[in-house]
């Protein structure tokens, strides 16, 4: 069973857990993949959409693992709270950073270990995770087709990220991947084009952002 690069990148950092929650499971491909590849004993696949859960159920039935993929309908952590079972790892992928924070805020004691893939507002998510008592241990970017995705792994623990780590991610800064360099190059290109087209009052702000990314790119080049 083949996953997108984004979902495969999430699966690749999972070792083994008894129970994993796939929050906002959508089509259920990741949930089913985790069972087929013996990365957990059971998945609690949740979604606010009954239609999405039916897709997950059909896929699990097709693979003959429907007894290991439990579908729960509801918003955020609520169906997991109601289910009342210990969860070793929760995955939230495909939502905005602010939406993810709303979900985590529902119960910060229920889950000690998250893997998150926000669609936007990633620096805000990193900051809030620290505020909520989560330590980011893995934080990198992947290019899937033409879009860049952040992957963040966080566990319970104290941490205070510095400004560059909040903006770019600790793994991207410590061990920059090819995908992260491509991401920076794309940002540089977009800001360069925007600078050329901008009016005088906007140029200074764009120039400031562009120079910051260029300095980061140059510092990484110096380490490679």
PyMOL CGO cylinders between C-alpha atoms (Angstrom):
from pymol import cmd
from pymol.cgo import CYLINDER

trace = [
    CYLINDER, 0.00, 0.00, 0.00, 1.57, 3.27, -1.16, 0.3, 1, 1, 1, 1, 1, 1,
    CYLINDER, 1.57, 3.27, -1.16, 1.29, 6.52, 0.76, 0.3, 1, 1, 1, 1, 1, 1,
    CYLINDER, 1.29, 6.52, 0.76, 1.99, 10.08, -0.32, 0.3, 1, 1, 1, 1, 1, 1,
    CYLINDER, 1.99, 10.08, -0.32, 5.47, 11.31, 0.59, 0.3, 1, 1, 1, 1, 1, 1,
    CYLINDER, 5.47, 11.31, 0.59, 3.98, 13.42, 3.39, 0.3, 1, 1, 1, 1, 1, 1,
    CYLINDER, 3.98, 13.42, 3.39, 2.16, 10.53, 5.03, 0.3, 1, 1, 1, 1, 1, 1,
    CYLINDER, 2.16, 10.53, 5.03, 5.09, 8.18, 4.43, 0.3, 1, 1, 1, 1, 1, 1,
    CYLINDER, 5.09, 8.18, 4.43, 7.37, 10.66, 6.19, 0.3, 1, 1, 1, 1, 1, 1,
    CYLINDER, 7.37, 10.66, 6.19, 5.05, 10.50, 9.20, 0.3, 1, 1, 1, 1, 1, 1,
    CYLINDER, 5.05, 10.50, 9.20, 4.97, 6.70, 9.15, 0.3, 1, 1, 1, 1, 1, 1,
    CYLINDER, 4.97, 6.70, 9.15, 8.76, 6.52, 8.86, 0.3, 1, 1, 1, 1, 1, 1,
    CYLINDER, 8.76, 6.52, 8.86, 9.35, 8.13, 12.26, 0.3, 1, 1, 1, 1, 1, 1,
    CYLINDER, 9.35, 8.13, 12.26, 6.99, 5.71, 14.04, 0.3, 1, 1, 1, 1, 1, 1,
    CYLINDER, 6.99, 5.71, 14.04, 8.60, 2.71, 15.70, 0.3, 1, 1, 1, 1, 1, 1,
    CYLINDER, 8.60, 2.71, 15.70, 5.84, 0.71, 17.41, 0.3, 1, 1, 1, 1, 1, 1,
    CYLINDER, 5.84, 0.71, 17.41, 2.98, 1.67, 19.72, 0.3, 1, 1, 1, 1, 1, 1,
    CYLINDER, 2.98, 1.67, 19.72, 0.06, -0.30, 21.07, 0.3, 1, 1, 1, 1, 1, 1,
    CYLINDER, 0.06, -0.30, 21.07, -2.62, 2.30, 20.30, 0.3, 1, 1, 1, 1, 1, 1,
    CYLINDER, -2.62, 2.30, 20.30, -2.34, 5.20, 17.86, 0.3, 1, 1, 1, 1, 1, 1,
    CYLINDER, -2.34, 5.20, 17.86, -5.02, 7.84, 17.27, 0.3, 1, 1, 1, 1, 1, 1,
    CYLINDER, -5.02, 7.84, 17.27, -5.34, 9.21, 13.74, 0.3, 1, 1, 1, 1, 1, 1,
    CYLINDER, -5.34, 9.21, 13.74, -7.24, 12.45, 14.33, 0.3, 1, 1, 1, 1, 1, 1,
    CYLINDER, -7.24, 12.45, 14.33, -8.96, 13.74, 11.18, 0.3, 1, 1, 1, 1, 1, 1,
    CYLINDER, -8.96, 13.74, 11.18, -8.20, 10.46, 9.41, 0.3, 1, 1, 1, 1, 1, 1,
    CYLINDER, -8.20, 10.46, 9.41, -9.92, 11.51, 6.15, 0.3, 1, 1, 1, 1, 1, 1,
    CYLINDER, -9.92, 11.51, 6.15, -9.59, 8.55, 3.72, 0.3, 1, 1, 1, 1, 1, 1,
    CYLINDER, -9.59, 8.55, 3.72, -7.97, 6.32, 6.35, 0.3, 1, 1, 1, 1, 1, 1,
    CYLINDER, -7.97, 6.32, 6.35, -4.90, 5.38, 4.29, 0.3, 1, 1, 1, 1, 1, 1,
    CYLINDER, -4.90, 5.38, 4.29, -2.46, 6.17, 7.07, 0.3, 1, 1, 1, 1, 1, 1,
    CYLINDER, -2.46, 6.17, 7.07, -4.57, 4.34, 9.67, 0.3, 1, 1, 1, 1, 1, 1,
    CYLINDER, -4.57, 4.34, 9.67, -4.66, 1.20, 7.55, 0.3, 1, 1, 1, 1, 1, 1,
    CYLINDER, -4.66, 1.20, 7.55, -0.97, 1.47, 6.63, 0.3, 1, 1, 1, 1, 1, 1,
    CYLINDER, -0.97, 1.47, 6.63, 0.02, 1.54, 10.30, 0.3, 1, 1, 1, 1, 1, 1,
    CYLINDER, 0.02, 1.54, 10.30, -1.76, -1.75, 10.96, 0.3, 1, 1, 1, 1, 1, 1,
    CYLINDER, -1.76, -1.75, 10.96, -0.63, -3.51, 7.78, 0.3, 1, 1, 1, 1, 1, 1,
    CYLINDER, -0.63, -3.51, 7.78, 2.98, -2.59, 8.49, 0.3, 1, 1, 1, 1, 1, 1,
    CYLINDER, 2.98, -2.59, 8.49, 2.73, -3.60, 12.15, 0.3, 1, 1, 1, 1, 1, 1,
    CYLINDER, 2.73, -3.60, 12.15, 3.51, -0.19, 13.54, 0.3, 1, 1, 1, 1, 1, 1,
    CYLINDER, 3.51, -0.19, 13.54, 0.75, -0.56, 16.13, 0.3, 1, 1, 1, 1, 1, 1,
    CYLINDER, 0.75, -0.56, 16.13, -1.82, -3.03, 17.40, 0.3, 1, 1, 1, 1, 1, 1,
    CYLINDER, -1.82, -3.03, 17.40, -4.82, -0.72, 17.05, 0.3, 1, 1, 1, 1, 1, 1,
    CYLINDER, -4.82, -0.72, 17.05, -5.74, 2.59, 15.45, 0.3, 1, 1, 1, 1, 1, 1,
    CYLINDER, -5.74, 2.59, 15.45, -8.49, 4.89, 16.70, 0.3, 1, 1, 1, 1, 1, 1,
    CYLINDER, -8.49, 4.89, 16.70, -9.41, 6.70, 13.49, 0.3, 1, 1, 1, 1, 1, 1,
    CYLINDER, -9.41, 6.70, 13.49, -11.46, 9.83, 14.16, 0.3, 1, 1, 1, 1, 1, 1,
    CYLINDER, -11.46, 9.83, 14.16, -13.07, 12.38, 11.89, 0.3, 1, 1, 1, 1, 1, 1,
    CYLINDER, -13.07, 12.38, 11.89, -15.86, 14.92, 12.08, 0.3, 1, 1, 1, 1, 1, 1,
    CYLINDER, -15.86, 14.92, 12.08, -17.14, 13.63, 8.71, 0.3, 1, 1, 1, 1, 1, 1,
    CYLINDER, -17.14, 13.63, 8.71, -19.18, 10.38, 8.66, 0.3, 1, 1, 1, 1, 1, 1,
    CYLINDER, -19.18, 10.38, 8.66, -18.37, 10.12, 4.93, 0.3, 1, 1, 1, 1, 1, 1,
    CYLINDER, -18.37, 10.12, 4.93, -14.64, 10.07, 5.63, 0.3, 1, 1, 1, 1, 1, 1,
    CYLINDER, -14.64, 10.07, 5.63, -15.13, 7.42, 8.29, 0.3, 1, 1, 1, 1, 1, 1,
    CYLINDER, -15.13, 7.42, 8.29, -17.06, 5.25, 5.84, 0.3, 1, 1, 1, 1, 1, 1,
    CYLINDER, -17.06, 5.25, 5.84, -14.10, 5.46, 3.45, 0.3, 1, 1, 1, 1, 1, 1,
    CYLINDER, -14.10, 5.46, 3.45, -11.80, 4.39, 6.28, 0.3, 1, 1, 1, 1, 1, 1,
    CYLINDER, -11.80, 4.39, 6.28, -14.10, 1.51, 7.22, 0.3, 1, 1, 1, 1, 1, 1,
    CYLINDER, -14.10, 1.51, 7.22, -14.31, 0.27, 3.61, 0.3, 1, 1, 1, 1, 1, 1,
    CYLINDER, -14.31, 0.27, 3.61, -10.52, 0.38, 3.21, 0.3, 1, 1, 1, 1, 1, 1,
    CYLINDER, -10.52, 0.38, 3.21, -10.01, -1.47, 6.50, 0.3, 1, 1, 1, 1, 1, 1,
    CYLINDER, -10.01, -1.47, 6.50, -12.56, -4.10, 5.45, 0.3, 1, 1, 1, 1, 1, 1,
    CYLINDER, -12.56, -4.10, 5.45, -10.85, -4.50, 2.08, 0.3, 1, 1, 1, 1, 1, 1,
    CYLINDER, -10.85, -4.50, 2.08, -7.57, -5.21, 3.87, 0.3, 1, 1, 1, 1, 1, 1,
    CYLINDER, -7.57, -5.21, 3.87, -9.38, -7.45, 6.39, 0.3, 1, 1, 1, 1, 1, 1,
    CYLINDER, -9.38, -7.45, 6.39, -8.24, -5.45, 9.42, 0.3, 1, 1, 1, 1, 1, 1,
    CYLINDER, -8.24, -5.45, 9.42, -11.55, -3.81, 10.38, 0.3, 1, 1, 1, 1, 1, 1,
    CYLINDER, -11.55, -3.81, 10.38, -11.21, -5.19, 13.92, 0.3, 1, 1, 1, 1, 1, 1,
    CYLINDER, -11.21, -5.19, 13.92, -7.97, -3.22, 14.36, 0.3, 1, 1, 1, 1, 1, 1,
    CYLINDER, -7.97, -3.22, 14.36, -9.15, 0.12, 12.94, 0.3, 1, 1, 1, 1, 1, 1,
    CYLINDER, -9.15, 0.12, 12.94, -11.79, 1.60, 15.25, 0.3, 1, 1, 1, 1, 1, 1,
    CYLINDER, -11.79, 1.60, 15.25, -13.64, 4.55, 13.69, 0.3, 1, 1, 1, 1, 1, 1,
    CYLINDER, -13.64, 4.55, 13.69, -14.98, 7.29, 15.97, 0.3, 1, 1, 1, 1, 1, 1,
    CYLINDER, -14.98, 7.29, 15.97, -17.02, 10.25, 14.76, 0.3, 1, 1, 1, 1, 1, 1,
    CYLINDER, -17.02, 10.25, 14.76, -16.55, 13.61, 16.41, 0.3, 1, 1, 1, 1, 1, 1,
    CYLINDER, -16.55, 13.61, 16.41, -14.61, 16.85, 16.68, 0.3, 1, 1, 1, 1, 1, 1,
    CYLINDER, -14.61, 16.85, 16.68, -10.98, 16.84, 17.75, 0.3, 1, 1, 1, 1, 1, 1,
    CYLINDER, -10.98, 16.84, 17.75, -10.17, 14.92, 20.94, 0.3, 1, 1, 1, 1, 1, 1,
    CYLINDER, -10.17, 14.92, 20.94, -13.78, 14.58, 22.09, 0.3, 1, 1, 1, 1, 1, 1,
    CYLINDER, -13.78, 14.58, 22.09, -14.43, 11.10, 20.61, 0.3, 1, 1, 1, 1, 1, 1,
    CYLINDER, -14.43, 11.10, 20.61, -11.15, 9.88, 22.13, 0.3, 1, 1, 1, 1, 1, 1,
    CYLINDER, -11.15, 9.88, 22.13, -12.03, 11.33, 25.54, 0.3, 1, 1, 1, 1, 1, 1,
    CYLINDER, -12.03, 11.33, 25.54, -15.43, 9.63, 25.34, 0.3, 1, 1, 1, 1, 1, 1,
    CYLINDER, -15.43, 9.63, 25.34, -13.82, 6.33, 24.22, 0.3, 1, 1, 1, 1, 1, 1,
    CYLINDER, -13.82, 6.33, 24.22, -11.70, 6.36, 27.37, 0.3, 1, 1, 1, 1, 1, 1,
    CYLINDER, -11.70, 6.36, 27.37, -8.68, 4.32, 26.31, 0.3, 1, 1, 1, 1, 1, 1,
    CYLINDER, -8.68, 4.32, 26.31, -4.96, 4.98, 26.75, 0.3, 1, 1, 1, 1, 1, 1,
    CYLINDER, -4.96, 4.98, 26.75, -3.40, 6.47, 23.61, 0.3, 1, 1, 1, 1, 1, 1,
    CYLINDER, -3.40, 6.47, 23.61, 0.34, 6.10, 23.05, 0.3, 1, 1, 1, 1, 1, 1,
    CYLINDER, 0.34, 6.10, 23.05, 0.63, 8.40, 20.03, 0.3, 1, 1, 1, 1, 1, 1,
    CYLINDER, 0.63, 8.40, 20.03, -1.74, 10.79, 18.25, 0.3, 1, 1, 1, 1, 1, 1,
    CYLINDER, -1.74, 10.79, 18.25, -1.34, 11.99, 14.67, 0.3, 1, 1, 1, 1, 1, 1,
    CYLINDER, -1.34, 11.99, 14.67, -2.95, 15.17, 13.32, 0.3, 1, 1, 1, 1, 1, 1,
    CYLINDER, -2.95, 15.17, 13.32, -2.16, 15.84, 9.67, 0.3, 1, 1, 1, 1, 1, 1,
    CYLINDER, -2.16, 15.84, 9.67, -3.73, 18.12, 7.10, 0.3, 1, 1, 1, 1, 1, 1,
    CYLINDER, -3.73, 18.12, 7.10, -5.13, 20.90, 9.31, 0.3, 1, 1, 1, 1, 1, 1,
    CYLINDER, -5.13, 20.90, 9.31, -3.95, 24.44, 9.95, 0.3, 1, 1, 1, 1, 1, 1,
    CYLINDER, -3.95, 24.44, 9.95, -1.70, 25.15, 12.91, 0.3, 1, 1, 1, 1, 1, 1,
    CYLINDER, -1.70, 25.15, 12.91, -4.38, 27.13, 14.72, 0.3, 1, 1, 1, 1, 1, 1,
    CYLINDER, -4.38, 27.13, 14.72, -6.92, 24.32, 14.27, 0.3, 1, 1, 1, 1, 1, 1,
    CYLINDER, -6.92, 24.32, 14.27, -4.41, 21.80, 15.64, 0.3, 1, 1, 1, 1, 1, 1,
    CYLINDER, -4.41, 21.80, 15.64, -3.84, 23.97, 18.70, 0.3, 1, 1, 1, 1, 1, 1,
    CYLINDER, -3.84, 23.97, 18.70, -7.62, 24.16, 19.30, 0.3, 1, 1, 1, 1, 1, 1,
    CYLINDER, -7.62, 24.16, 19.30, -7.69, 20.35, 19.29, 0.3, 1, 1, 1, 1, 1, 1,
    CYLINDER, -7.69, 20.35, 19.29, -4.73, 19.91, 21.65, 0.3, 1, 1, 1, 1, 1, 1,
    CYLINDER, -4.73, 19.91, 21.65, -6.20, 22.55, 23.95, 0.3, 1, 1, 1, 1, 1, 1,
    CYLINDER, -6.20, 22.55, 23.95, -9.29, 20.35, 24.49, 0.3, 1, 1, 1, 1, 1, 1,
    CYLINDER, -9.29, 20.35, 24.49, -7.31, 18.05, 26.81, 0.3, 1, 1, 1, 1, 1, 1,
    CYLINDER, -7.31, 18.05, 26.81, -3.57, 18.46, 27.40, 0.3, 1, 1, 1, 1, 1, 1,
    CYLINDER, -3.57, 18.46, 27.40, -3.40, 15.44, 29.74, 0.3, 1, 1, 1, 1, 1, 1,
    CYLINDER, -3.40, 15.44, 29.74, -4.89, 12.83, 27.41, 0.3, 1, 1, 1, 1, 1, 1,
    CYLINDER, -4.89, 12.83, 27.41, -1.95, 12.52, 24.98, 0.3, 1, 1, 1, 1, 1, 1,
    CYLINDER, -1.95, 12.52, 24.98, 1.76, 12.75, 25.75, 0.3, 1, 1, 1, 1, 1, 1,
    CYLINDER, 1.76, 12.75, 25.75, 3.09, 12.17, 22.24, 0.3, 1, 1, 1, 1, 1, 1,
    CYLINDER, 3.09, 12.17, 22.24, 2.02, 13.84, 18.97, 0.3, 1, 1, 1, 1, 1, 1,
    CYLINDER, 2.02, 13.84, 18.97, 3.06, 13.80, 15.34, 0.3, 1, 1, 1, 1, 1, 1,
    CYLINDER, 3.06, 13.80, 15.34, 1.65, 16.86, 13.59, 0.3, 1, 1, 1, 1, 1, 1,
    CYLINDER, 1.65, 16.86, 13.59, 1.63, 18.10, 10.01, 0.3, 1, 1, 1, 1, 1, 1,
    CYLINDER, 1.63, 18.10, 10.01, 0.20, 21.63, 9.88, 0.3, 1, 1, 1, 1, 1, 1,
    CYLINDER, 0.20, 21.63, 9.88, -0.85, 23.21, 6.59, 0.3, 1, 1, 1, 1, 1, 1,
    CYLINDER, -0.85, 23.21, 6.59, -0.05, 26.75, 7.77, 0.3, 1, 1, 1, 1, 1, 1,
    CYLINDER, -0.05, 26.75, 7.77, 0.74, 28.83, 10.89, 0.3, 1, 1, 1, 1, 1, 1,
    CYLINDER, 0.74, 28.83, 10.89, 3.56, 26.47, 11.82, 0.3, 1, 1, 1, 1, 1, 1,
    CYLINDER, 3.56, 26.47, 11.82, 5.63, 28.97, 13.91, 0.3, 1, 1, 1, 1, 1, 1,
    CYLINDER, 5.63, 28.97, 13.91, 2.50, 29.72, 15.97, 0.3, 1, 1, 1, 1, 1, 1,
    CYLINDER, 2.50, 29.72, 15.97, 1.97, 25.98, 16.50, 0.3, 1, 1, 1, 1, 1, 1,
    CYLINDER, 1.97, 25.98, 16.50, 5.56, 25.51, 17.69, 0.3, 1, 1, 1, 1, 1, 1,
    CYLINDER, 5.56, 25.51, 17.69, 5.21, 28.36, 20.16, 0.3, 1, 1, 1, 1, 1, 1,
    CYLINDER, 5.21, 28.36, 20.16, 1.93, 27.05, 21.56, 0.3, 1, 1, 1, 1, 1, 1,
    CYLINDER, 1.93, 27.05, 21.56, 3.28, 23.50, 21.92, 0.3, 1, 1, 1, 1, 1, 1,
    CYLINDER, 3.28, 23.50, 21.92, 6.00, 24.88, 24.20, 0.3, 1, 1, 1, 1, 1, 1,
    CYLINDER, 6.00, 24.88, 24.20, 3.39, 26.86, 26.15, 0.3, 1, 1, 1, 1, 1, 1,
    CYLINDER, 3.39, 26.86, 26.15, 1.28, 23.73, 26.60, 0.3, 1, 1, 1, 1, 1, 1,
    CYLINDER, 1.28, 23.73, 26.60, 4.24, 21.78, 27.98, 0.3, 1, 1, 1, 1, 1, 1,
    CYLINDER, 4.24, 21.78, 27.98, 5.33, 19.86, 24.88, 0.3, 1, 1, 1, 1, 1, 1,
    CYLINDER, 5.33, 19.86, 24.88, 8.93, 19.47, 23.73, 0.3, 1, 1, 1, 1, 1, 1,
    CYLINDER, 8.93, 19.47, 23.73, 9.57, 19.30, 19.99, 0.3, 1, 1, 1, 1, 1, 1,
    CYLINDER, 9.57, 19.30, 19.99, 12.01, 16.47, 19.27, 0.3, 1, 1, 1, 1, 1, 1,
    CYLINDER, 12.01, 16.47, 19.27, 11.67, 16.25, 15.49, 0.3, 1, 1, 1, 1, 1, 1,
    CYLINDER, 11.67, 16.25, 15.49, 10.74, 19.05, 13.11, 0.3, 1, 1, 1, 1, 1, 1,
    CYLINDER, 10.74, 19.05, 13.11, 11.46, 18.87, 9.40, 0.3, 1, 1, 1, 1, 1, 1,
    CYLINDER, 11.46, 18.87, 9.40, 10.00, 19.75, 6.01, 0.3, 1, 1, 1, 1, 1, 1,
    CYLINDER, 10.00, 19.75, 6.01, 9.16, 17.49, 3.07, 0.3, 1, 1, 1, 1, 1, 1,
    CYLINDER, 9.16, 17.49, 3.07, 8.37, 18.28, -0.54, 0.3, 1, 1, 1, 1, 1, 1,
    CYLINDER, 8.37, 18.28, -0.54, 5.43, 16.21, -1.76, 0.3, 1, 1, 1, 1, 1, 1,
    CYLINDER, 5.43, 16.21, -1.76, 4.80, 16.81, -5.46, 0.3, 1, 1, 1, 1, 1, 1,
    CYLINDER, 4.80, 16.81, -5.46, 4.88, 20.62, -5.59, 0.3, 1, 1, 1, 1, 1, 1,
    CYLINDER, 4.88, 20.62, -5.59, 3.93, 21.43, -2.00, 0.3, 1, 1, 1, 1, 1, 1,
    CYLINDER, 3.93, 21.43, -2.00, 6.03, 21.69, 1.15, 0.3, 1, 1, 1, 1, 1, 1,
    CYLINDER, 6.03, 21.69, 1.15, 4.79, 20.15, 4.40, 0.3, 1, 1, 1, 1, 1, 1,
    CYLINDER, 4.79, 20.15, 4.40, 6.06, 20.49, 7.97, 0.3, 1, 1, 1, 1, 1, 1,
    CYLINDER, 6.06, 20.49, 7.97, 6.29, 17.35, 10.12, 0.3, 1, 1, 1, 1, 1, 1,
    CYLINDER, 6.29, 17.35, 10.12, 6.56, 17.94, 13.88, 0.3, 1, 1, 1, 1, 1, 1,
    CYLINDER, 6.56, 17.94, 13.88, 7.01, 15.31, 16.58, 0.3, 1, 1, 1, 1, 1, 1,
    CYLINDER, 7.01, 15.31, 16.58, 6.39, 16.51, 20.13, 0.3, 1, 1, 1, 1, 1, 1,
    CYLINDER, 6.39, 16.51, 20.13, 6.40, 14.83, 23.54, 0.3, 1, 1, 1, 1, 1, 1,
    CYLINDER, 6.40, 14.83, 23.54, 5.57, 16.03, 27.03, 0.3, 1, 1, 1, 1, 1, 1,
    CYLINDER, 5.57, 16.03, 27.03, 8.47, 18.04, 28.43, 0.3, 1, 1, 1, 1, 1, 1,
    CYLINDER, 8.47, 18.04, 28.43, 9.84, 21.51, 29.07, 0.3, 1, 1, 1, 1, 1, 1,
    CYLINDER, 9.84, 21.51, 29.07, 11.33, 23.48, 26.19, 0.3, 1, 1, 1, 1, 1, 1,
    CYLINDER, 11.33, 23.48, 26.19, 11.80, 27.09, 25.16, 0.3, 1, 1, 1, 1, 1, 1,
    CYLINDER, 11.80, 27.09, 25.16, 12.57, 27.41, 21.47, 0.3, 1, 1, 1, 1, 1, 1,
    CYLINDER, 12.57, 27.41, 21.47, 14.55, 30.39, 20.22, 0.3, 1, 1, 1, 1, 1, 1,
    CYLINDER, 14.55, 30.39, 20.22, 13.14, 32.66, 17.51, 0.3, 1, 1, 1, 1, 1, 1,
    CYLINDER, 13.14, 32.66, 17.51, 14.92, 30.95, 14.55, 0.3, 1, 1, 1, 1, 1, 1,
    CYLINDER, 14.92, 30.95, 14.55, 13.78, 27.52, 15.81, 0.3, 1, 1, 1, 1, 1, 1,
    CYLINDER, 13.78, 27.52, 15.81, 10.20, 28.75, 16.08, 0.3, 1, 1, 1, 1, 1, 1,
    CYLINDER, 10.20, 28.75, 16.08, 10.33, 30.08, 12.54, 0.3, 1, 1, 1, 1, 1, 1,
    CYLINDER, 10.33, 30.08, 12.54, 12.23, 27.29, 10.77, 0.3, 1, 1, 1, 1, 1, 1,
    CYLINDER, 12.23, 27.29, 10.77, 12.15, 24.15, 12.95, 0.3, 1, 1, 1, 1, 1, 1,
    CYLINDER, 12.15, 24.15, 12.95, 14.93, 22.57, 15.00, 0.3, 1, 1, 1, 1, 1, 1,
    CYLINDER, 14.93, 22.57, 15.00, 15.69, 19.68, 12.64, 0.3, 1, 1, 1, 1, 1, 1,
    CYLINDER, 15.69, 19.68, 12.64, 15.74, 21.95, 9.59, 0.3, 1, 1, 1, 1, 1, 1,
    CYLINDER, 15.74, 21.95, 9.59, 18.37, 24.14, 11.26, 0.3, 1, 1, 1, 1, 1, 1,
    CYLINDER, 18.37, 24.14, 11.26, 20.50, 21.34, 12.73, 0.3, 1, 1, 1, 1, 1, 1,
    CYLINDER, 20.50, 21.34, 12.73, 20.41, 18.92, 9.80, 0.3, 1, 1, 1, 1, 1, 1,
    CYLINDER, 20.41, 18.92, 9.80, 19.00, 20.75, 6.75, 0.3, 1, 1, 1, 1, 1, 1,
    CYLINDER, 19.00, 20.75, 6.75, 17.64, 18.36, 4.15, 0.3, 1, 1, 1, 1, 1, 1,
    CYLINDER, 17.64, 18.36, 4.15, 17.50, 18.77, 0.39, 0.3, 1, 1, 1, 1, 1, 1,
    CYLINDER, 17.50, 18.77, 0.39, 13.77, 19.54, 0.68, 0.3, 1, 1, 1, 1, 1, 1,
    CYLINDER, 13.77, 19.54, 0.68, 14.42, 22.31, 3.22, 0.3, 1, 1, 1, 1, 1, 1,
    CYLINDER, 14.42, 22.31, 3.22, 17.02, 23.90, 0.93, 0.3, 1, 1, 1, 1, 1, 1,
    CYLINDER, 17.02, 23.90, 0.93, 14.52, 23.76, -1.93, 0.3, 1, 1, 1, 1, 1, 1,
    CYLINDER, 14.52, 23.76, -1.93, 11.98, 25.42, 0.35, 0.3, 1, 1, 1, 1, 1, 1,
    CYLINDER, 11.98, 25.42, 0.35, 14.39, 28.25, 1.17, 0.3, 1, 1, 1, 1, 1, 1,
    CYLINDER, 14.39, 28.25, 1.17, 15.24, 28.68, -2.51, 0.3, 1, 1, 1, 1, 1, 1,
    CYLINDER, 15.24, 28.68, -2.51, 11.56, 28.94, -3.36, 0.3, 1, 1, 1, 1, 1, 1,
    CYLINDER, 11.56, 28.94, -3.36, 11.03, 31.56, -0.63, 0.3, 1, 1, 1, 1, 1, 1,
    CYLINDER, 11.03, 31.56, -0.63, 14.03, 33.51, -1.92, 0.3, 1, 1, 1, 1, 1, 1,
    CYLINDER, 14.03, 33.51, -1.92, 12.69, 33.44, -5.46, 0.3, 1, 1, 1, 1, 1, 1,
    CYLINDER, 12.69, 33.44, -5.46, 9.18, 34.52, -4.42, 0.3, 1, 1, 1, 1, 1, 1,
    CYLINDER, 9.18, 34.52, -4.42, 10.47, 37.37, -2.28, 0.3, 1, 1, 1, 1, 1, 1,
    CYLINDER, 10.47, 37.37, -2.28, 12.85, 38.50, -5.03, 0.3, 1, 1, 1, 1, 1, 1,
    CYLINDER, 12.85, 38.50, -5.03, 9.98, 38.68, -7.51, 0.3, 1, 1, 1, 1, 1, 1,
    CYLINDER, 9.98, 38.68, -7.51, 7.77, 40.44, -4.97, 0.3, 1, 1, 1, 1, 1, 1,
    CYLINDER, 7.77, 40.44, -4.97, 10.51, 43.00, -4.28, 0.3, 1, 1, 1, 1, 1, 1,
    CYLINDER, 10.51, 43.00, -4.28, 10.77, 43.85, -7.97, 0.3, 1, 1, 1, 1, 1, 1,
    CYLINDER, 10.77, 43.85, -7.97, 7.02, 44.45, -8.24, 0.3, 1, 1, 1, 1, 1, 1,
    CYLINDER, 7.02, 44.45, -8.24, 6.46, 46.15, -4.87, 0.3, 1, 1, 1, 1, 1, 1,
    CYLINDER, 6.46, 46.15, -4.87, 5.85, 49.82, -4.30, 0.3, 1, 1, 1, 1, 1, 1,
    CYLINDER, 5.85, 49.82, -4.30, 8.48, 51.79, -2.40, 0.3, 1, 1, 1, 1, 1, 1,
    CYLINDER, 8.48, 51.79, -2.40, 6.76, 51.59, 1.01, 0.3, 1, 1, 1, 1, 1, 1,
    CYLINDER, 6.76, 51.59, 1.01, 6.52, 47.79, 0.78, 0.3, 1, 1, 1, 1, 1, 1,
    CYLINDER, 6.52, 47.79, 0.78, 10.03, 47.17, -0.44, 0.3, 1, 1, 1, 1, 1, 1,
    CYLINDER, 10.03, 47.17, -0.44, 11.75, 47.69, 2.90, 0.3, 1, 1, 1, 1, 1, 1,
    CYLINDER, 11.75, 47.69, 2.90, 9.70, 44.98, 4.60, 0.3, 1, 1, 1, 1, 1, 1,
    CYLINDER, 9.70, 44.98, 4.60, 10.24, 42.53, 1.75, 0.3, 1, 1, 1, 1, 1, 1,
    CYLINDER, 10.24, 42.53, 1.75, 13.96, 43.35, 1.68, 0.3, 1, 1, 1, 1, 1, 1,
    CYLINDER, 13.96, 43.35, 1.68, 14.25, 42.64, 5.40, 0.3, 1, 1, 1, 1, 1, 1,
    CYLINDER, 14.25, 42.64, 5.40, 12.62, 39.20, 5.04, 0.3, 1, 1, 1, 1, 1, 1,
    CYLINDER, 12.62, 39.20, 5.04, 14.69, 38.40, 1.96, 0.3, 1, 1, 1, 1, 1, 1,
    CYLINDER, 14.69, 38.40, 1.96, 17.98, 39.32, 3.63, 0.3, 1, 1, 1, 1, 1, 1,
    CYLINDER, 17.98, 39.32, 3.63, 17.11, 37.16, 6.64, 0.3, 1, 1, 1, 1, 1, 1,
    CYLINDER, 17.11, 37.16, 6.64, 16.51, 34.08, 4.48, 0.3, 1, 1, 1, 1, 1, 1,
    CYLINDER, 16.51, 34.08, 4.48, 19.61, 34.77, 2.39, 0.3, 1, 1, 1, 1, 1, 1,
    CYLINDER, 19.61, 34.77, 2.39, 21.73, 34.88, 5.56, 0.3, 1, 1, 1, 1, 1, 1,
    CYLINDER, 21.73, 34.88, 5.56, 20.25, 31.56, 6.68, 0.3, 1, 1, 1, 1, 1, 1,
    CYLINDER, 20.25, 31.56, 6.68, 20.90, 30.00, 3.27, 0.3, 1, 1, 1, 1, 1, 1,
    CYLINDER, 20.90, 30.00, 3.27, 24.48, 31.24, 3.29, 0.3, 1, 1, 1, 1, 1, 1,
    CYLINDER, 24.48, 31.24, 3.29, 25.11, 29.91, 6.80, 0.3, 1, 1, 1, 1, 1, 1,
    CYLINDER, 25.11, 29.91, 6.80, 23.84, 26.48, 5.74, 0.3, 1, 1, 1, 1, 1, 1,
    CYLINDER, 23.84, 26.48, 5.74, 26.03, 26.55, 2.63, 0.3, 1, 1, 1, 1, 1, 1,
    CYLINDER, 26.03, 26.55, 2.63, 29.00, 27.22, 4.89, 0.3, 1, 1, 1, 1, 1, 1,
    CYLINDER, 29.00, 27.22, 4.89, 28.29, 24.00, 6.81, 0.3, 1, 1, 1, 1, 1, 1,
    CYLINDER, 28.29, 24.00, 6.81, 27.72, 21.75, 3.80, 0.3, 1, 1, 1, 1, 1, 1,
]
cmd.load_cgo(trace, "trace")
